[in-house]
Amino acid sequence: MADKSESWEDNVPGNWYVDKNCILCGVCIDVASANFKES
């Protein structure tokens, strides 16, 4: 489960975020490409 204290500093404000355990598998980009990008 994602941990808010491990979220990346460049996440946008809001309830949804990516934390530092992301393995960049590509699912988020495939499912919601308008909302996610590699920074």
C-alpha positions in Angstrom: 0.0 0.0 0.0 1.2 3.5 -0.8 2.6 5.6 2.0 1.8 9.3 2.0 5.0 10.0 3.9 7.0 8.4 1.1 5.3 10.5 -1.7 7.4 12.3 -4.3 7.9 16.1 -3.9 6.8 16.7 -7.5 3.4 15.1 -7.0 0.5 17.5 -7.6 -1.7 18.3 -4.6 -4.7 16.0 -3.9 -5.7 12.5 -2.7 -3.8 10.6 -5.4 -0.1 10.3 -5.5 2.9 8.1 -6.3 5.2 7.1 -3.5 8.9 6.1 -3.6 8.0 2.4 -3.9 6.8 2.8 -7.5 8.7 0.4 -9.8 7.7 2.4 -12.9 5.8 -0.6 -14.3 3.8 1.6 -16.6 0.2 0.6 -15.5 -0.6 4.2 -14.3 0.5 5.7 -17.6 -1.4 3.0 -19.6 -4.6 3.4 -17.6 -4.6 7.2 -17.0 -2.1 8.7 -19.4 -3.5 12.2 -19.0 -2.8 12.1 -15.2 0.6 10.5 -15.0 4.0 11.2 -16.6 7.5 10.2 -15.9 9.4 13.2 -14.4 
